[in-house]
Amino acid sequence: MNDKLKPAISGGVVIGVWWIIPVSGLGNVCCCLWAILGGLLATYLYVKGSAVPATTGDGAITGAIAGAVGGVIVVVLGVPISLVAGGVTRALMLRLVESLNPSQAELIRMQLAASEGSIASEIMFAIILAICLVIFSTLGGLLGIPIFEKRKANAGPPPPQNF
C-alpha cells in the first residue's frame, strides 16, 4: 500500500489545492476536472515508480486515495476559505453583473444573499463534495492505467525455441 500512498498524496494535493482556489472554478464545473486530473496524476506517478505492470485495480485504489486526500484538504481548508472569501467573491460577481447588465443587478443581489450559507451548510457541502472527489478521482485512476501502463501484465516466460 505504501507504494500507492506517495503518488496518491501528490494527486490528492493537486485535487485539493486546485479545488479550493476560488479562481479555478471553471475546472471545478467541467465534470470535476481537477479530481480526474488528480487521479490521472496519481496513477501516472504510481505506474512510473512500479516495478511490475499496474492493473486497473491499482489505478482505482490510487485514484480513490488521491480523492480522499483531496477531500480532506477541501473539508479542512476549503470550508474556512469559502467562509472568508465568500463575501469577496459575491461582491466581485455582483460588480461584474452590474457592469454587464444593470437591470439584473438587484435580482442577482437577492439570489446571492439567499445563497449565503451557514457553517453547517458549508461543512455538509464539503463532505458531499469530498465523496464526489473520491468518485471522480477513482475514475481518473481507472483512465490512467490504459493511458500510462504500456507493459504487458502476466506475459509469462518466452516460448521455447526449437533448434
C-alpha positions as MATLAB code, in Angstrom:
seq = 'MNDKLKPAISGGVVIGVWWIIPVSGLGNVCCCLWAILGGLLATYLYVKGSAVPATTGDGAITGAIAGAVGGVIVVVLGVPISLVAGGVTRALMLRLVESLNPSQAELIRMQLAASEGSIASEIMFAIILAICLVIFSTLGGLLGIPIFEKRKANAGPPPPQNF';
ca = [
       0.000    0.000    0.000;
       2.920    2.342    0.683;
       3.882    2.320   -3.000;
       0.423    3.734   -3.796;
       0.365    6.239   -0.952;
       3.064    8.653   -2.152;
       1.633    9.065   -5.674;
      -1.872    9.312   -4.217;
      -0.856   12.084   -1.827;
       0.664   14.016   -4.736;
      -2.519   13.616   -6.786;
      -4.668   14.472   -3.768;
      -2.775   17.689   -3.105;
      -3.356   18.711   -6.727;
      -7.066   17.970   -6.338;
      -7.447   19.776   -3.027;
      -5.386   22.851   -3.802;
      -6.911   23.441   -7.223;
     -10.390   22.880   -5.833;
     -10.108   25.436   -3.027;
      -8.569   28.198   -5.151;
     -11.561   30.461   -5.860;
     -10.365   31.496   -9.326;
     -10.072   27.929  -10.620;
     -13.844   27.427  -10.626;
     -14.079   26.574  -14.325;
     -12.082   23.411  -13.737;
     -14.493   22.514  -10.959;
     -17.508   22.907  -13.205;
     -16.075   20.778  -16.027;
     -17.148   17.393  -14.607;
     -14.804   17.631  -11.629;
     -11.813   18.151  -13.912;
      -9.359   18.640  -11.044;
     -10.413   15.362   -9.445;
      -9.999   13.432  -12.694;
      -6.611   15.065  -13.355;
      -5.501   14.327   -9.789;
      -6.442   10.665  -10.238;
      -4.584   10.592  -13.555;
      -1.516   12.170  -11.946;
      -1.550    9.705   -9.058;
      -1.818    6.779  -11.484;
       0.946    8.169  -13.688;
       3.282    8.500  -10.702;
       2.348    5.012   -9.492;
       2.961    3.414  -12.900;
       6.249    5.279  -13.259;
       7.501    4.031   -9.895;
       6.128    0.491  -10.050;
       8.464   -2.391  -10.833;
       5.612   -4.564  -12.084;
       2.817   -3.716  -14.517;
      -0.049   -1.894  -12.839;
      -3.600   -3.243  -13.003;
      -6.889   -1.388  -13.189;
      -7.370   -2.197   -9.513;
      -4.107   -0.423   -8.729;
      -5.301    2.607  -10.676;
      -8.660    2.626   -8.919;
      -7.111    2.355   -5.452;
      -4.503    5.026   -6.169;
      -7.155    7.350   -7.608;
      -9.505    6.757   -4.682;
      -6.785    7.528   -2.140;
      -5.930   10.692   -4.085;
      -9.601   11.699   -3.975;
      -9.742   11.057   -0.233;
      -6.643   13.218    0.323;
      -8.157   15.946   -1.854;
     -11.446   15.639    0.037;
      -9.709   16.114    3.377;
      -7.982   19.219    2.028;
     -11.311   20.585    0.784;
     -13.023   19.972    4.128;
     -10.181   21.236    6.333;
      -9.018   24.202    4.247;
     -11.847   24.806    1.780;
     -14.591   25.463    4.313;
     -12.715   28.282    6.122;
     -11.574   29.781    2.813;
     -15.132   29.638    1.498;
     -16.480   31.327    4.613;
     -13.840   34.064    4.462;
     -13.663   34.597    0.701;
     -17.352   34.009    0.015;
     -18.313   37.643    0.629;
     -15.498   38.932   -1.559;
     -16.394   36.530   -4.351;
     -20.071   37.507   -4.167;
     -19.152   41.205   -4.300;
     -16.978   40.655   -7.373;
     -19.757   38.726   -9.096;
     -22.249   41.479   -8.303;
     -19.942   44.177   -9.688;
     -19.440   42.152  -12.842;
     -23.188   41.736  -13.326;
     -23.805   45.424  -12.613;
     -21.289   46.405  -15.270;
     -22.699   43.985  -17.841;
     -26.422   44.232  -17.151;
     -27.501   46.827  -14.549;
     -31.171   45.848  -14.833;
     -30.408   42.362  -13.491;
     -28.178   43.540  -10.643;
     -30.934   43.615   -7.996;
     -32.129   40.130   -8.920;
     -28.575   38.783   -8.666;
     -28.089   40.630   -5.356;
     -31.159   38.858   -3.910;
     -30.020   35.472   -5.218;
     -26.541   35.923   -3.755;
     -28.000   36.941   -0.403;
     -30.203   33.848   -0.399;
     -27.261   31.590   -1.250;
     -25.136   32.671    1.707;
     -24.737   29.572    3.795;
     -24.108   28.815    7.397;
     -21.076   26.982    8.678;
     -23.107   23.781    8.916;
     -24.246   24.013    5.300;
     -20.674   24.730    4.145;
     -19.408   21.671    6.024;
     -22.206   19.490    4.629;
     -21.462   20.712    1.098;
     -17.734   19.992    1.606;
     -18.443   16.438    2.791;
     -20.672   15.740   -0.215;
     -18.004   17.276   -2.421;
     -15.325   15.062   -0.839;
     -17.381   11.980   -1.731;
     -17.682   13.222   -5.313;
     -13.937   13.847   -5.433;
     -13.254   10.237   -4.447;
     -15.600    9.006   -7.178;
     -14.162   11.191   -9.941;
     -10.527   10.694   -8.951;
     -11.141    6.928   -8.952;
     -12.404    7.370  -12.499;
      -9.215    9.309  -13.291;
      -7.151    6.489  -11.796;
      -9.001    3.929  -13.901;
      -8.476    6.019  -17.031;
      -4.791    6.399  -16.236;
      -3.941    2.696  -16.437;
      -4.640    2.223  -20.163;
      -3.063    5.600  -20.904;
       0.186    5.216  -18.942;
       0.752    1.473  -18.458;
       2.382    0.106  -21.593;
       3.965   -3.011  -20.069;
       2.246   -6.344  -20.571;
       0.821   -7.963  -17.460;
       1.343  -11.713  -16.997;
       3.234  -12.093  -20.233;
       4.777  -15.317  -18.915;
       8.060  -16.794  -19.967;
       9.068  -16.663  -23.617;
       8.097  -19.693  -25.723;
      10.756  -22.425  -26.113;
      12.874  -22.163  -29.190;
      13.421  -25.203  -31.382;
      16.874  -25.585  -32.850;
];
